[in-house]
Amino acid sequence: MSTLRILAIDDHEMTMLGYKYILERIEFEGYEIIIVDTATTFAAGKKLIEDSVNSFKYDVLLLDVQLYAPNEEQPQTGEELGILARKLVPDTKIAFMSSFSDNFRINSILKTVDPDGYLVKTDIDPKTLEDAVKTIVLNPPYYSSKALSAIRKKMSNDIEIDEKDRQILYHLSKGTKNKDLEKFIRLSPSSIENRKRHMKTLFGTENENDLALILAAKNRGFI
């Protein structure tokens, strides 16, 4: 019989305790003991992942996306931890459990990390969490219903836009002003405006304002 080792990283300690309580009590054929380690910060999670390289191996990483206070100037995210883990421990299964259910964030993580699962927290109950971990270990991937909806919505689109375009749409949808977009996107103001005009043509809103572009992009699942 084997030991199943899980590392759960979330900045809410009560959430961590809940995961640990549920997962250490599930019955999983082929595994005698289930050990769940936890971390509540990016730095603590990063150290545990790095330490595991030369010792035991985590079978599953459960990562939250936001591991920082909303007002933090240079936040480090669970997505960054996922990218790091893919390099350091490529055999470890990686799944995200996040409150983020927007198409932009989920599809960005699918592209950068290629996770073995993504669960939106409002979809999670004890039975869902148990089923998710078993699927991720034995036959990945596992996507909760809201995550799967976002993925399907993206797949149904025939409009092709690149990562910079997605970032522009995302920040506009969050209320970022045009003059501040270059703070978040490494493009000149003129390049940003050119991209916006091109997207308005793609989405059929060329004679309308930015709000119309955002609404059209949301309806097609790009935000």
C-alpha positions as CSV (number, residue, x, y, z in Angstrom):
1,M,0.0,0.0,0.0
2,S,1.2,3.5,-0.9
3,T,1.1,6.9,0.8
4,L,-0.6,9.7,-1.1
5,R,1.0,13.1,-0.5
6,I,-0.9,16.3,-1.2
7,L,0.3,19.9,-0.9
8,A,-2.5,22.5,-0.7
9,I,-1.7,26.2,-1.0
10,D,-4.3,28.8,-0.2
11,D,-4.0,32.1,1.6
12,H,-7.1,31.4,3.7
13,E,-6.1,29.2,6.7
14,M,-9.7,28.0,7.3
15,T,-9.9,26.8,3.7
16,M,-6.7,24.9,4.2
17,L,-8.0,23.2,7.4
18,G,-11.1,22.2,5.6
19,Y,-9.2,20.6,2.7
20,K,-7.0,18.8,5.1
21,Y,-9.9,17.5,7.2
22,I,-11.8,16.2,4.2
23,L,-8.9,14.7,2.2
24,E,-7.1,12.9,5.1
25,R,-10.3,11.0,5.8
26,I,-11.2,9.8,2.3
27,E,-11.0,6.1,1.4
28,F,-8.8,5.7,-1.7
29,E,-8.1,2.2,-2.9
30,G,-4.4,1.5,-3.3
31,Y,-3.4,4.1,-0.7
32,E,-3.1,3.3,3.0
33,I,-2.2,6.8,4.2
34,I,-3.1,10.2,2.9
35,I,-0.9,13.1,4.1
36,V,-2.0,16.7,3.4
37,D,0.6,19.5,3.9
38,T,-0.5,23.1,3.7
39,A,0.9,26.5,3.1
40,T,-0.8,29.9,3.2
41,T,1.7,32.1,1.3
42,F,3.5,32.0,-2.0
43,A,6.9,31.9,-0.2
44,A,6.0,29.0,2.0
45,G,4.5,27.0,-0.8
46,K,7.5,27.6,-3.0
47,K,9.8,26.3,-0.3
48,L,7.8,23.2,0.2
49,I,7.8,22.5,-3.6
50,E,11.6,23.1,-3.8
51,D,12.3,20.9,-0.7
52,S,10.3,18.1,-2.2
53,V,12.7,17.9,-5.2
54,N,15.4,16.1,-3.3
55,S,13.2,14.2,-0.8
56,F,9.7,12.8,-1.1
57,K,7.5,13.6,-4.0
58,Y,4.1,15.3,-3.8
59,D,1.5,13.3,-5.8
60,V,-0.8,16.3,-6.1
61,L,-0.5,20.1,-5.7
62,L,-3.8,22.0,-5.0
63,L,-3.2,25.7,-5.8
64,D,-5.3,28.8,-5.2
65,V,-4.7,31.5,-7.9
66,Q,-4.7,34.5,-5.6
67,L,-2.1,34.2,-2.9
68,Y,-1.9,37.9,-1.9
69,A,-3.8,40.8,-0.6
70,P,-5.7,42.8,-3.3
71,N,-3.6,45.9,-2.6
72,E,-0.2,44.2,-2.9
73,E,1.9,46.1,-5.5
74,Q,3.8,43.1,-6.9
75,P,1.7,40.0,-6.3
76,Q,2.9,36.5,-6.8
77,T,0.3,34.0,-7.8
78,G,-0.6,30.4,-7.7
79,E,-0.2,30.4,-11.5
80,E,3.4,31.3,-11.0
81,L,3.8,28.4,-8.5
82,G,2.2,26.1,-11.1
83,I,4.7,27.1,-13.8
84,L,7.6,26.6,-11.3
85,A,6.2,23.2,-10.2
86,R,6.0,22.0,-13.8
87,K,9.7,22.7,-14.2
88,L,10.9,21.3,-10.8
89,V,8.5,18.3,-10.2
90,P,7.0,17.5,-13.7
91,D,5.5,14.2,-12.5
92,T,3.4,15.9,-9.8
93,K,-0.2,16.4,-10.7
94,I,-1.3,20.1,-10.5
95,A,-4.8,21.3,-9.9
96,F,-6.2,24.8,-9.2
97,M,-9.0,25.5,-6.7
98,S,-9.9,29.1,-7.1
99,S,-12.8,31.6,-6.7
100,F,-11.9,32.9,-10.2
101,S,-14.3,31.5,-12.8
102,D,-13.8,34.1,-15.6
103,N,-12.8,32.8,-19.0
104,F,-9.7,34.9,-19.2
105,R,-8.1,33.5,-16.0
106,I,-9.0,29.9,-16.5
107,N,-7.9,29.7,-20.1
108,S,-4.7,31.6,-19.3
109,I,-3.8,29.0,-16.7
110,L,-4.7,26.2,-19.1
111,K,-2.2,27.6,-21.5
112,T,0.7,28.4,-19.1
113,V,0.5,25.5,-16.7
114,D,-1.6,22.8,-18.5
115,P,-3.0,21.7,-15.1
116,D,-4.5,18.3,-14.4
117,G,-7.6,20.0,-12.9
118,Y,-9.4,23.2,-12.3
119,L,-12.2,23.6,-9.7
120,V,-14.1,26.8,-9.0
121,K,-14.6,27.1,-5.3
122,T,-18.3,27.6,-5.4
123,D,-18.6,24.2,-7.1
124,I,-16.7,22.4,-4.3
125,D,-18.3,20.3,-1.6
126,P,-16.7,17.3,0.2
127,K,-17.9,14.8,-2.3
128,T,-16.7,16.9,-5.3
129,L,-13.3,17.4,-3.7
130,E,-12.9,13.7,-3.1
131,D,-14.0,12.8,-6.7
132,A,-11.7,15.5,-8.1
133,V,-8.6,14.2,-6.3
134,K,-9.2,10.6,-7.2
135,T,-9.7,11.6,-10.9
136,I,-6.6,13.8,-10.9
137,V,-4.5,11.0,-9.5
138,L,-5.9,8.2,-11.6
139,N,-7.3,9.6,-14.8
140,P,-6.8,13.4,-15.2
141,P,-8.0,16.0,-16.0
142,Y,-10.9,17.0,-13.7
143,Y,-12.8,20.3,-14.3
144,S,-15.7,21.5,-12.1
145,S,-18.9,22.6,-13.8
146,K,-18.1,26.3,-14.0
147,A,-14.6,25.7,-15.2
148,L,-15.8,23.3,-17.9
149,S,-18.4,25.9,-19.0
150,A,-15.6,28.5,-19.4
151,I,-13.5,26.0,-21.4
152,R,-16.4,25.0,-23.7
153,K,-17.3,28.6,-24.3
154,K,-13.8,29.4,-25.4
155,M,-13.6,26.4,-27.7
156,S,-16.8,27.4,-29.5
157,N,-15.3,30.7,-30.7
158,D,-13.9,31.2,-34.2
159,I,-12.3,34.5,-33.4
160,E,-8.6,34.4,-32.8
161,I,-6.9,36.9,-30.5
162,D,-3.5,36.7,-28.8
163,E,-2.4,37.1,-25.2
164,K,-1.9,40.9,-25.4
165,D,-5.4,41.3,-26.8
166,R,-6.8,39.2,-24.0
167,Q,-5.0,41.3,-21.4
168,I,-6.4,44.5,-22.9
169,L,-9.9,43.1,-22.7
170,Y,-9.4,41.8,-19.2
171,H,-8.2,45.1,-17.8
172,L,-10.8,47.1,-19.6
173,S,-13.5,44.8,-18.1
174,K,-12.1,45.5,-14.7
175,G,-12.5,49.3,-15.1
176,T,-8.9,50.2,-16.0
177,K,-8.7,53.5,-17.8
178,N,-7.2,53.7,-21.3
179,K,-4.4,55.9,-20.1
180,D,-3.4,53.3,-17.5
181,L,-3.4,50.2,-19.7
182,E,0.3,50.5,-20.5
183,K,1.0,50.0,-16.8
184,F,-0.3,46.5,-17.0
185,I,0.5,45.6,-20.7
186,R,4.0,46.0,-22.2
187,L,2.8,48.0,-25.3
188,S,2.9,51.6,-26.3
189,P,-0.4,53.6,-26.1
190,S,-0.6,53.7,-29.9
191,S,-0.2,49.9,-30.1
192,I,-2.9,49.4,-27.6
193,E,-5.3,51.6,-29.5
194,N,-4.5,49.8,-32.8
195,R,-5.3,46.5,-31.1
196,K,-8.5,47.8,-29.7
197,R,-9.6,49.0,-33.2
198,H,-8.7,45.6,-34.7
199,M,-10.7,43.8,-32.0
200,K,-13.7,46.1,-32.5
201,T,-13.7,45.1,-36.2
202,L,-13.4,41.4,-35.2
203,F,-16.3,41.6,-32.7
204,G,-18.5,43.8,-35.0
205,T,-18.4,46.8,-32.7
206,E,-16.1,49.1,-34.9
207,N,-18.5,52.1,-34.6
208,E,-19.1,51.7,-30.9
209,N,-17.3,52.4,-27.6
210,D,-15.1,50.3,-25.4
211,L,-18.1,49.1,-23.3
212,A,-19.7,47.5,-26.5
213,L,-16.4,45.7,-27.2
214,I,-16.2,44.4,-23.6
215,L,-19.8,43.1,-23.8
216,A,-19.2,41.5,-27.1
217,A,-16.1,39.8,-25.8
218,K,-17.9,38.6,-22.7
219,N,-20.7,37.1,-24.8
220,R,-18.1,35.2,-26.8
221,G,-16.3,33.9,-23.7
222,F,-13.1,35.9,-24.0
223,I,-13.5,37.6,-20.6
